[in-house]
Amino acid sequence: MSSPTITSRHRALDLSLPNETLAAIFDDLAPPTLADIACVSRRFNGVAERILYSYINITDLLSESSPIPAKTLRCCQSILERPHLVETIKRLQIRWQGDFRTLSPQKLADACSEAGIALQSLTFLEALDIFLGPANLAVIPFQPIHAVERMVQRCQFPYLRYCSLGAEWAKGGQPYTDILPAFLALVPSLRRLKLSDHHTTMMLPPDALPALSYFRGSPETAAILLPGRPVQYLALIGQDSDVNRENLPKMAHTSVPLRSLDLSAMQVRPMLLRNISSHLSTIESLKVRLALRHTLHYAMSGITLLAGLSSVLSEFRHLVCFDLSPTEIDGTKQANFAEEASLCVEWSRACPTLKRIVFPSGTEWQLGEDGTWV
């Protein structure tokens, strides 16, 4: 409970400052403090409540003793009870965690549908992040709909710019249906899209996602989404064997040059980098987690074993930044500056456009105006 002194100060502010000034003051406060301030007066409540609801972040831990996402459902009920706040809700994050073997698939499906009713009212949403954990691991007979689709199937978000959707994935889980592409066709302002568990085909209208500039997901989905769209930043997930001769060429058919490729979420063999250089020739920034133990001789030690990448880097005609920080060598992250400096010189000879290198140690090297690496 607030002290009498603090409460009296708040009441003085309540009388002397306009709402715009109060909002500027409250905007930097932590949510628990805002919740306390909302109890001081009706005026403070009106200002603080709008800030609290502008960004909603919910995490539910599901278990046998807590089989339903209670926090999510309470929040959704609160949204429905406060229609005057709908236009202030700009960002929503929902994350579920738990072991599906102890949960009821039907209860989770019902919770998804219930939450979807509240989501339908959030037409001013700008960022949506949904990860439903185990909710999709068990298929419900006669209801073949992905858990995420149960939430978003009737939603339209004309101002949505960022969207991340997914759940835990395993063979036998419910795949996505036609509901997902129908939803994506109704978010014309979307610029950043993450689909963590989409591995099936998708029929997306050619005029959908006209502003998409960033995508993170599986190679198969990237091959569907990228052609004809202005994607400049791509992050792939899965296995490097998932990137193949069928889907890789399709990723090159973006409407603007693809500038950045992030492969830090998979173990990458140098052969894949060579294939990428043949198809994605416009790449300027490349982030890689190399699978060195599968490709290079064990007798070599330290980062000198990376010297073999020179021939691969020579195939990238526009590469400016090469980031190897996700790579582990000999289980260590220690820097050897002499070896790193030597590699910088060797790689820049092979790839003259290279200006920035980040090694597995995390050390960053940049090419100075005098032509030396520092």
VOPAGU-2260 file (C-alpha; in pm, 1 decimal, decimal comma):
REM VOPAGU-2260
SITE   aa  ch    i         X         Y         Z
SITE  MET   A    0       0,0       0,0       0,0
SITE  SER   A    1     125,9     351,9     -81,0
SITE  SER   A    2     240,7     570,0     207,9
SITE  PRO   A    3      25,0     878,1     302,1
SITE  THR   A    4     306,6    1110,5     188,6
SITE  ILE   A    5     331,6     952,2    -156,9
SITE  THR   A    6     -45,7     944,3    -193,4
SITE  SER   A    7     -77,2    1312,5    -106,8
SITE  ARG   A    8     192,5    1399,4    -360,9
SITE  HIS   A    9       5,8    1201,5    -623,5
SITE  ARG   A   10    -314,6    1390,5    -542,8
SITE  ALA   A   11    -129,4    1719,2    -580,2
SITE  LEU   A   12     -14,8    1608,1    -925,5
SITE  ASP   A   13    -370,8    1499,4    -997,7
SITE  LEU   A   14    -491,3    1857,8    -950,6
SITE  SER   A   15    -208,4    2051,9   -1111,4
SITE  LEU   A   16    -102,3    1869,4   -1428,5
SITE  PRO   A   17    -282,8    1801,1   -1758,7
SITE  ASN   A   18    -339,1    1440,4   -1869,3
SITE  GLU   A   19     -71,2    1466,1   -2139,9
SITE  THR   A   20     192,2    1555,1   -1880,0
SITE  LEU   A   21      76,7    1279,8   -1645,1
SITE  ALA   A   22     100,5    1029,6   -1932,1
SITE  ALA   A   23     458,2    1140,4   -2005,7
SITE  ILE   A   24     550,3    1095,3   -1637,5
SITE  PHE   A   25     378,8     759,0   -1599,9
SITE  ASP   A   26     512,6     619,5   -1927,4
SITE  ASP   A   27     854,3     533,9   -1778,1
SITE  LEU   A   28     715,8     357,8   -1469,5
SITE  ALA   A   29     715,8     -19,3   -1415,3
SITE  PRO   A   30     377,2    -198,1   -1442,0
SITE  PRO   A   31     353,7    -273,5   -1064,5
SITE  THR   A   32     404,5      95,8    -987,1
SITE  LEU   A   33     147,5     192,9   -1247,6
SITE  ALA   A   34     -99,7     -50,0   -1092,1
SITE  ASP   A   35     -50,7     124,0    -755,1
SITE  ILE   A   36     -91,9     468,2    -911,9
SITE  ALA   A   37    -414,1     358,1   -1079,5
SITE  CYS   A   38    -564,0     319,1    -729,8
SITE  VAL   A   39    -491,7     679,5    -622,2
SITE  SER   A   40    -778,9     849,2    -804,6
SITE  ARG   A   41   -1014,9     809,7   -1097,9
SITE  ARG   A   42    -809,3    1049,6   -1304,7
SITE  PHE   A   43    -486,0     864,5   -1232,7
SITE  ASN   A   44    -665,0     539,2   -1305,7
SITE  GLY   A   45    -772,5     662,8   -1648,3
SITE  VAL   A   46    -419,9     769,3   -1745,1
SITE  ALA   A   47    -232,5     475,5   -1589,2
SITE  GLU   A   48    -475,2     215,8   -1721,4
SITE  ARG   A   49    -422,3     325,5   -2082,1
SITE  ILE   A   50     -44,6     289,9   -2041,7
SITE  LEU   A   51     -77,7     -48,2   -1870,2
SITE  TYR   A   52    -294,1    -185,2   -2148,9
SITE  SER   A   53     -84,1     -44,1   -2434,4
SITE  TYR   A   54     157,9    -339,8   -2398,6
SITE  ILE   A   55      24,1    -667,6   -2258,6
SITE  ASN   A   56     268,5    -948,7   -2181,4
SITE  ILE   A   57     128,3   -1276,7   -2045,9
SITE  THR   A   58     306,3   -1602,7   -1959,6
SITE  ASP   A   59     109,1   -1906,2   -1841,9
SITE  LEU   A   60     279,3   -2213,3   -1691,6
SITE  LEU   A   61      52,2   -2509,9   -1762,1
SITE  SER   A   62      58,9   -2820,8   -1546,4
SITE  GLU   A   63    -164,6   -3096,4   -1417,2
SITE  SER   A   64    -265,5   -2871,8   -1127,5
SITE  SER   A   65    -307,9   -2567,7   -1358,5
SITE  PRO   A   66    -439,5   -2719,8   -1682,5
SITE  ILE   A   67    -577,3   -2398,9   -1832,7
SITE  PRO   A   68    -402,3   -2068,5   -1914,3
SITE  ALA   A   69    -570,9   -1874,4   -1634,9
SITE  LYS   A   70    -371,4   -1552,6   -1679,2
SITE  THR   A   71    -451,5   -1539,6   -2049,1
SITE  LEU   A   72    -822,5   -1597,2   -1992,2
SITE  ARG   A   73    -842,1   -1336,2   -1714,2
SITE  CYS   A   74    -669,0   -1081,3   -1932,9
SITE  CYS   A   75    -899,5   -1153,8   -2226,0
SITE  GLN   A   76   -1202,6   -1113,3   -2000,5
SITE  SER   A   77   -1060,4    -783,3   -1874,7
SITE  ILE   A   78   -1019,4    -662,4   -2233,8
SITE  LEU   A   79   -1380,2    -746,5   -2314,8
SITE  GLU   A   80   -1495,6    -558,2   -2003,9
SITE  ARG   A   81   -1302,9    -243,7   -2108,5
SITE  PRO   A   82   -1399,6    -164,4   -2468,5
SITE  HIS   A   83   -1287,6     198,7   -2415,2
SITE  LEU   A   84    -926,5      74,2   -2395,4
SITE  VAL   A   85    -928,5    -126,9   -2718,8
SITE  GLU   A   86    -771,4     149,3   -2926,0
SITE  THR   A   87    -483,7     187,8   -2675,8
SITE  ILE   A   88    -374,4    -178,4   -2691,9
SITE  LYS   A   89     -85,8    -177,7   -2939,7
SITE  ARG   A   90     124,3    -481,1   -2841,7
SITE  LEU   A   91      15,3    -822,1   -2716,0
SITE  GLN   A   92     236,6   -1115,7   -2619,3
SITE  ILE   A   93      95,0   -1451,6   -2508,0
SITE  ARG   A   94     324,2   -1741,0   -2417,3
SITE  TRP   A   95     226,1   -2082,7   -2280,7
SITE  GLN   A   96     465,0   -2341,8   -2137,1
SITE  GLY   A   97     405,3   -2692,1   -2003,6
SITE  ASP   A   98     401,6   -3067,5   -2062,5
SITE  PHE   A   99     116,3   -3168,6   -2292,6
SITE  ARG   A  100     107,9   -3522,5   -2147,9
SITE  THR   A  101     -49,7   -3387,5   -1830,5
SITE  LEU   A  102    -295,9   -3155,2   -2008,6
SITE  SER   A  103    -636,2   -3180,2   -2168,9
SITE  PRO   A  104    -624,9   -3100,1   -2543,8
SITE  GLN   A  105    -991,5   -3004,9   -2541,1
SITE  LYS   A  106    -947,6   -2758,3   -2253,9
SITE  LEU   A  107    -657,6   -2591,5   -2434,8
SITE  ALA   A  108    -858,9   -2577,1   -2757,4
SITE  ASP   A  109   -1147,6   -2412,4   -2571,7
SITE  ALA   A  110    -904,5   -2162,6   -2416,3
SITE  CYS   A  111    -770,2   -2073,5   -2762,3
SITE  SER   A  112   -1121,4   -2010,5   -2891,6
SITE  GLU   A  113   -1211,3   -1802,1   -2587,0
SITE  ALA   A  114    -897,4   -1591,6   -2621,7
SITE  GLY   A  115    -974,7   -1545,1   -2990,3
SITE  ILE   A  116   -1298,3   -1363,7   -2902,5
SITE  ALA   A  117   -1099,1   -1094,1   -2720,1
SITE  LEU   A  118    -841,7   -1074,4   -2999,8
SITE  GLN   A  119   -1112,6    -993,1   -3250,6
SITE  SER   A  120   -1172,4    -661,7   -3075,3
SITE  LEU   A  121    -806,6    -548,4   -3093,7
SITE  THR   A  122    -824,6    -389,4   -3437,0
SITE  PHE   A  123    -561,6    -125,7   -3347,3
SITE  LEU   A  124    -296,5    -385,0   -3262,4
SITE  GLU   A  125      51,1    -316,1   -3404,3
SITE  ALA   A  126     247,7    -613,9   -3264,8
SITE  LEU   A  127     124,8    -966,8   -3192,7
SITE  ASP   A  128     340,9   -1245,0   -3044,0
SITE  ILE   A  129     170,0   -1579,0   -2976,0
SITE  PHE   A  130     349,9   -1897,1   -2872,7
SITE  LEU   A  131     115,3   -2163,8   -2741,4
SITE  GLY   A  132     366,9   -2422,4   -2622,2
SITE  PRO   A  133     207,0   -2767,8   -2595,5
SITE  ALA   A  134    -141,0   -2662,9   -2706,8
SITE  ASN   A  135     -99,6   -2809,7   -3055,4
SITE  LEU   A  136      80,6   -3138,1   -2983,8
SITE  ALA   A  137    -234,4   -3349,5   -2958,3
SITE  VAL   A  138    -485,8   -3355,5   -3245,1
SITE  ILE   A  139    -849,4   -3318,5   -3140,5
SITE  PRO   A  140   -1081,3   -3551,8   -3339,8
SITE  PHE   A  141   -1328,3   -3375,4   -3570,3
SITE  GLN   A  142   -1164,0   -3035,9   -3500,8
SITE  PRO   A  143    -858,6   -3024,6   -3731,3
SITE  ILE   A  144    -743,8   -2667,2   -3662,5
SITE  HIS   A  145    -402,6   -2551,7   -3544,1
SITE  ALA   A  146    -408,8   -2400,7   -3193,2
SITE  VAL   A  147    -282,8   -2063,7   -3320,0
SITE  GLU   A  148    -550,4   -2060,4   -3589,6
SITE  ARG   A  149    -818,4   -2102,5   -3324,2
SITE  MET   A  150    -710,1   -1766,7   -3184,6
SITE  VAL   A  151    -666,7   -1565,3   -3503,5
SITE  GLN   A  152    -917,7   -1716,3   -3743,2
SITE  ARG   A  153   -1167,5   -1427,4   -3724,3
SITE  CYS   A  154    -922,2   -1146,5   -3654,5
SITE  GLN   A  155    -838,7    -850,2   -3876,3
SITE  PHE   A  156    -547,6    -625,6   -3784,0
SITE  PRO   A  157    -512,7    -348,1   -4044,5
SITE  TYR   A  158    -231,7    -176,8   -3849,2
SITE  LEU   A  159     -31,4    -486,8   -3754,5
SITE  ARG   A  160     339,6    -443,6   -3834,0
SITE  TYR   A  161     497,1    -729,5   -3635,9
SITE  CYS   A  162     359,9   -1082,3   -3599,8
SITE  SER   A  163     512,6   -1395,0   -3444,3
SITE  LEU   A  164     305,6   -1714,2   -3435,4
SITE  GLY   A  165     381,4   -2068,4   -3328,4
SITE  ALA   A  166     368,4   -2357,2   -3084,7
SITE  GLU   A  167     580,5   -2658,6   -2997,6
SITE  TRP   A  168     608,7   -2890,8   -3295,0
SITE  ALA   A  169     630,7   -3268,2   -3326,7
SITE  LYS   A  170     526,0   -3528,1   -3579,0
SITE  GLY   A  171     160,4   -3608,7   -3533,0
SITE  GLY   A  172      66,5   -3259,7   -3421,8
SITE  GLN   A  173    -202,9   -3063,6   -3598,4
SITE  PRO   A  174     -62,7   -2886,6   -3909,2
SITE  TYR   A  175    -175,2   -2543,1   -4019,1
SITE  THR   A  176    -477,1   -2520,4   -4248,7
SITE  ASP   A  177    -610,4   -2261,0   -4494,8
SITE  ILE   A  178    -697,9   -2037,6   -4198,0
SITE  LEU   A  179    -338,2   -1910,5   -4165,1
SITE  PRO   A  180    -302,7   -1775,2   -4521,7
SITE  ALA   A  181    -651,7   -1625,5   -4492,8
SITE  PHE   A  182    -537,6   -1442,7   -4179,0
SITE  LEU   A  183    -211,7   -1323,0   -4339,9
SITE  ALA   A  184    -407,4   -1187,0   -4634,4
SITE  LEU   A  185    -584,4    -948,8   -4392,0
SITE  VAL   A  186    -271,7    -784,2   -4244,9
SITE  PRO   A  187    -162,0    -548,8   -4525,9
SITE  SER   A  188      73,0    -341,0   -4306,1
SITE  LEU   A  189     277,3    -637,6   -4181,6
SITE  ARG   A  190     653,7    -585,2   -4209,6
SITE  ARG   A  191     801,4    -852,3   -3981,6
SITE  LEU   A  192     671,3   -1210,7   -3969,5
SITE  LYS   A  193     790,3   -1511,2   -3766,7
SITE  LEU   A  194     636,4   -1856,4   -3808,6
SITE  SER   A  195     822,4   -2093,6   -3577,9
SITE  ASP   A  196     636,0   -2417,9   -3655,3
SITE  HIS   A  197     500,9   -2383,0   -4009,9
SITE  HIS   A  198     627,6   -2668,1   -4228,3
SITE  THR   A  199     342,1   -2726,9   -4474,5
SITE  THR   A  200     240,1   -2579,6   -4808,4
SITE  MET   A  201      43,8   -2254,7   -4809,3
SITE  MET   A  202    -166,0   -2093,5   -5080,8
SITE  LEU   A  203    -118,0   -1722,1   -5021,1
SITE  PRO   A  204    -277,4   -1462,1   -5253,2
SITE  PRO   A  205      -8,9   -1286,2   -5462,2
SITE  ASP   A  206    -116,6    -942,6   -5335,6
SITE  ALA   A  207     -93,1   -1044,4   -4966,8
SITE  LEU   A  208     182,9    -905,7   -4740,3
SITE  PRO   A  209     283,6    -625,7   -4979,6
SITE  ALA   A  210     509,7    -457,2   -4719,5
SITE  LEU   A  211     684,5    -765,8   -4576,1
SITE  SER   A  212    1055,6    -689,9   -4523,3
SITE  TYR   A  213    1159,7    -955,5   -4265,4
SITE  PHE   A  214    1077,9   -1324,4   -4233,5
SITE  ARG   A  215    1192,0   -1592,3   -3989,1
SITE  GLY   A  216    1082,8   -1950,0   -4038,4
SITE  SER   A  217    1145,2   -2275,7   -4221,6
SITE  PRO   A  218    1307,4   -2286,0   -4567,0
SITE  GLU   A  219     991,4   -2436,8   -4717,6
SITE  THR   A  220     777,4   -2150,6   -4589,7
SITE  ALA   A  221    1038,3   -1893,7   -4696,5
SITE  ALA   A  222    1021,4   -2034,3   -5049,1
SITE  ILE   A  223     646,9   -1968,0   -5047,2
SITE  LEU   A  224     650,2   -1620,8   -4892,6
SITE  LEU   A  225     954,0   -1449,7   -5041,8
SITE  PRO   A  226     885,0   -1452,5   -5419,1
SITE  GLY   A  227     742,8   -1118,4   -5531,8
SITE  ARG   A  228     766,4    -956,2   -5188,3
SITE  PRO   A  229    1010,7    -687,5   -5065,1
SITE  VAL   A  230    1187,6    -910,3   -4811,0
SITE  GLN   A  231    1539,2    -786,1   -4732,5
SITE  TYR   A  232    1605,1    -975,3   -4408,2
SITE  LEU   A  233    1571,3   -1354,1   -4381,2
SITE  ALA   A  234    1631,8   -1588,7   -4085,2
SITE  LEU   A  235    1598,0   -1962,9   -4141,2
SITE  ILE   A  236    1527,9   -2230,8   -3879,6
SITE  GLY   A  237    1554,2   -2610,0   -3885,4
SITE  GLN   A  238    1830,2   -2826,9   -4034,0
SITE  ASP   A  239    2071,3   -2715,1   -4304,2
SITE  SER   A  240    1952,9   -3015,1   -4509,1
SITE  ASP   A  241    1610,3   -2845,9   -4519,7
SITE  VAL   A  242    1762,1   -2585,3   -4753,3
SITE  ASN   A  243    1767,9   -2766,6   -5086,4
SITE  ARG   A  244    1783,9   -2722,6   -5463,8
SITE  GLU   A  245    1405,1   -2684,2   -5483,1
SITE  ASN   A  246    1342,0   -2411,8   -5224,1
SITE  LEU   A  247    1668,6   -2214,4   -5230,6
SITE  PRO   A  248    1624,4   -2070,4   -5583,2
SITE  LYS   A  249    1272,4   -1953,7   -5494,2
SITE  MET   A  250    1406,1   -1745,3   -5204,5
SITE  ALA   A  251    1600,9   -1538,1   -5455,8
SITE  HIS   A  252    1286,1   -1411,2   -5628,2
SITE  THR   A  253    1215,7   -1123,7   -5390,0
SITE  SER   A  254    1100,6    -792,7   -5538,6
SITE  VAL   A  255    1402,5    -613,5   -5384,3
SITE  PRO   A  256    1753,7    -746,5   -5321,4
SITE  LEU   A  257    1781,8    -978,2   -5020,2
SITE  ARG   A  258    2042,4    -811,1   -4799,2
SITE  SER   A  259    2068,9   -1012,6   -4476,1
SITE  LEU   A  260    2065,0   -1386,2   -4402,5
SITE  ASP   A  261    2066,1   -1528,2   -4047,9
SITE  LEU   A  262    2154,7   -1899,3   -4016,8
SITE  SER   A  263    2231,0   -1895,2   -3644,1
SITE  ALA   A  264    1938,0   -2127,6   -3564,9
SITE  MET   A  265    2081,5   -2424,3   -3757,3
SITE  GLN   A  266    2411,5   -2612,8   -3781,9
SITE  VAL   A  267    2551,4   -2507,7   -4119,5
SITE  ARG   A  268    2806,3   -2692,8   -4331,8
SITE  PRO   A  269    3028,5   -2491,8   -4568,2
SITE  MET   A  270    2871,7   -2666,0   -4868,7
SITE  LEU   A  271    2542,6   -2494,0   -4790,3
SITE  LEU   A  272    2716,7   -2155,7   -4785,3
SITE  ARG   A  273    2853,6   -2227,7   -5131,4
SITE  ASN   A  274    2505,1   -2312,3   -5258,1
SITE  ILE   A  275    2365,7   -1997,2   -5098,9
SITE  SER   A  276    2627,2   -1782,2   -5270,6
SITE  SER   A  277    2511,0   -1919,1   -5606,0
SITE  HIS   A  278    2147,4   -1821,6   -5554,3
SITE  LEU   A  279    2142,9   -1536,8   -5300,1
SITE  SER   A  280    2419,5   -1330,6   -5455,8
SITE  THR   A  281    2297,1    -997,9   -5312,0
SITE  ILE   A  282    2363,1   -1091,1   -4947,6
SITE  GLU   A  283    2550,2    -816,1   -4759,2
SITE  SER   A  284    2523,2    -953,3   -4404,9
SITE  LEU   A  285    2562,7   -1321,1   -4317,4
SITE  LYS   A  286    2526,9   -1467,3   -3966,2
SITE  VAL   A  287    2620,4   -1834,6   -3937,0
SITE  ARG   A  288    2648,5   -2114,0   -3684,8
SITE  LEU   A  289    2899,6   -2345,4   -3850,2
SITE  ALA   A  290    2885,1   -2722,6   -3798,2
SITE  LEU   A  291    3262,1   -2759,2   -3792,2
SITE  ARG   A  292    3274,7   -3104,0   -3635,6
SITE  HIS   A  293    3101,6   -3249,1   -3941,5
SITE  THR   A  294    3319,6   -3090,3   -4205,9
SITE  LEU   A  295    3676,2   -3017,5   -4093,1
SITE  HIS   A  296    3958,4   -3241,6   -3976,0
SITE  TYR   A  297    3978,2   -3301,5   -3601,5
SITE  ALA   A  298    4356,4   -3268,9   -3606,8
SITE  MET   A  299    4323,7   -2896,6   -3666,1
SITE  SER   A  300    4273,3   -2680,3   -3361,1
SITE  GLY   A  301    4181,7   -2322,5   -3276,9
SITE  ILE   A  302    4020,7   -2089,1   -3525,9
SITE  THR   A  303    4283,8   -2162,0   -3789,6
SITE  LEU   A  304    4050,8   -2435,1   -3909,1
SITE  LEU   A  305    3829,1   -2152,8   -4042,2
SITE  ALA   A  306    4087,9   -2072,6   -4307,5
SITE  GLY   A  307    3912,0   -2319,3   -4534,4
SITE  LEU   A  308    3624,5   -2074,3   -4569,7
SITE  SER   A  309    3824,6   -1844,6   -4800,0
SITE  SER   A  310    3712,3   -2024,2   -5113,6
SITE  VAL   A  311    3350,8   -2007,5   -4997,5
SITE  LEU   A  312    3364,1   -1636,9   -4914,4
SITE  SER   A  313    3511,6   -1560,7   -5255,0
SITE  GLU   A  314    3174,2   -1652,2   -5405,2
SITE  PHE   A  315    2992,5   -1372,6   -5219,0
SITE  ARG   A  316    3023,4   -1060,6   -5436,1
SITE  HIS   A  317    2854,1    -811,6   -5201,9
SITE  LEU   A  318    2924,2    -946,1   -4851,8
SITE  VAL   A  319    3005,9    -668,2   -4603,3
SITE  CYS   A  320    2949,3    -837,4   -4264,4
SITE  PHE   A  321    3036,9   -1198,4   -4176,2
SITE  ASP   A  322    2919,6   -1295,1   -3824,3
SITE  LEU   A  323    3037,8   -1627,8   -3679,9
SITE  SER   A  324    2956,6   -1548,6   -3316,0
SITE  PRO   A  325    2701,0   -1835,4   -3285,5
SITE  THR   A  326    2974,8   -2088,6   -3378,1
SITE  GLU   A  327    3154,4   -2286,7   -3106,4
SITE  ILE   A  328    3509,6   -2412,7   -3153,4
SITE  ASP   A  329    3655,4   -2666,9   -2908,5
SITE  GLY   A  330    3388,8   -2562,3   -2659,6
SITE  THR   A  331    3559,9   -2228,9   -2599,1
SITE  LYS   A  332    3486,6   -1865,8   -2670,5
SITE  GLN   A  333    3838,9   -1737,4   -2600,3
SITE  ALA   A  334    3987,6   -1499,1   -2855,1
SITE  ASN   A  335    4322,3   -1547,9   -3025,8
SITE  PHE   A  336    4384,7   -1204,2   -3173,0
SITE  ALA   A  337    4682,6   -1307,2   -3386,4
SITE  GLU   A  338    4487,4   -1587,1   -3555,8
SITE  GLU   A  339    4180,5   -1366,0   -3598,3
SITE  ALA   A  340    4385,4   -1084,9   -3754,1
SITE  SER   A  341    4541,8   -1332,7   -3996,1
SITE  LEU   A  342    4201,7   -1464,3   -4100,3
SITE  CYS   A  343    4069,7   -1110,7   -4150,5
SITE  VAL   A  344    4346,9   -1042,6   -4401,4
SITE  GLU   A  345    4300,9   -1375,8   -4577,8
SITE  TRP   A  346    3922,9   -1348,5   -4602,4
SITE  SER   A  347    3928,9    -988,9   -4724,2
SITE  ARG   A  348    4158,1   -1098,0   -5006,8
SITE  ALA   A  349    3905,7   -1363,3   -5104,7
SITE  CYS   A  350    3608,8   -1128,4   -5055,2
SITE  PRO   A  351    3715,5    -765,6   -5120,2
SITE  THR   A  352    3377,4    -621,5   -5013,7
SITE  LEU   A  353    3415,5    -756,0   -4656,7
SITE  LYS   A  354    3433,1    -475,8   -4396,0
SITE  ARG   A  355    3322,2    -637,7   -4068,4
SITE  ILE   A  356    3390,8    -979,6   -3914,2
SITE  VAL   A  357    3266,4   -1122,6   -3583,0
SITE  PHE   A  358    3450,5   -1434,9   -3470,9
SITE  PRO   A  359    3322,5   -1723,5   -3251,2
SITE  SER   A  360    3496,0   -1551,6   -2958,3
SITE  GLY   A  361    3257,4   -1259,8   -3000,6
SITE  THR   A  362    3541,7   -1028,4   -3098,0
SITE  GLU   A  363    3443,6    -785,3   -3372,3
SITE  TRP   A  364    3694,6    -668,1   -3633,1
SITE  GLN   A  365    3640,2    -380,9   -3875,0
SITE  LEU   A  366    3835,9    -269,4   -4178,9
SITE  GLY   A  367    3977,8      78,1   -4123,3
SITE  GLU   A  368    4007,2     352,7   -4382,9
SITE  ASP   A  369    4379,3     276,3   -4410,2
SITE  GLY   A  370    4307,0     -83,0   -4511,1
SITE  THR   A  371    4404,0    -244,9   -4180,7
SITE  TRP   A  372    4179,3    -458,5   -3960,5
SITE  VAL   A  373    4122,9    -327,4   -3608,8
